[in-house]
Amino acid sequence: MPSLAIVGRIGMVWVPSLLLAFIFLMAGVPKLAGADAHVRHFEVWRYPDWFRLVVGAIETTSAVLLLVPQLAFAGALGIAVIMAGATYTHLIRVPEEAGRAPFTLSLLGLALLVAYCRRPRRLRAPA
């Protein structure tokens, strides 16, 4: 029977990974499909329409990568980059939406936690 410490470590990686994968599949696919709400948001934020497709592709790809342990580091970094950009958008580009920044910062922190836990061995300090 696995120890509680091992179960806790596995949960600390998989629970946030699954949560992020779900959130970003649900966010990325509609962007790629051209959902009206996303098209309007990118217009309000004064980003070109092609940028919505890039963001949607990164979100969707990153969500799938999170589900493969060997690729989860790359997926988490992709989400972290998107959330850094989203935070910039809400705080700097469209300050009226600054109330959304705590959520984007929370997702950024979660993505960085997953990236840290899933970092490749070559990026780890020698034991």
Order of alpha helices (4+ residues) and beta strands (2+ residues): alpha-alpha-alpha-alpha-alpha
